[in-house]
Amino acid sequence: MPRGMRTATWWFGKRFDMFGLTEEQIAQLGLTFGVGGFILYMFFIIFQLARESKAGKFGTFMLFVVLGFGMLGFIAKNVLVWLLNI
């Protein structure tokens, strides 16, 4: 292996280091953007459900409130962590 080349092996006691990021940083990025992407996709699914069922304005609003409530918890947790610097 060329001198100075970083390895992505942690089982030999070396620190996991890929693209200058630690394993914890890669996991945090994946969690934030991965789950964020799924949340956007779920909003799209809720919108499609409301449109295909011809729910109207109030029905669409209720679908977003009821089905989007779980996603709101995840978003609120991330906002609280950011605000409190935990």
Secondary structure, DSSP 8 states (H G I E B T S, - for coil): --TT------TTS---EETTEEHHHHHHHHHHHHHHHHHHHHHHHHHHHHHHTT-HHHHHHHHHHHHHHHHHHHHHHHHHHHHHT-
